């Protein structure tokens, strides 16, 4: 994934798509890539699972 500053994910508290703050790429236990960050408005943790080709 090229730019982690532009990753959008769904915030369950705000009930909408938001651009993640403090985004970092992680690898799940099963080896799939994901991006973990926080909602810029409420601070809730956000998580977006990526396809293996985005790794």
Buried (B, 14 or more C-beta within 10 A) or exposed (E): BEEBEEBBBEBEEBEEEBBBBEBEBEEEEEEBBBBBBBBBEEEEBBEBEBEEEEE
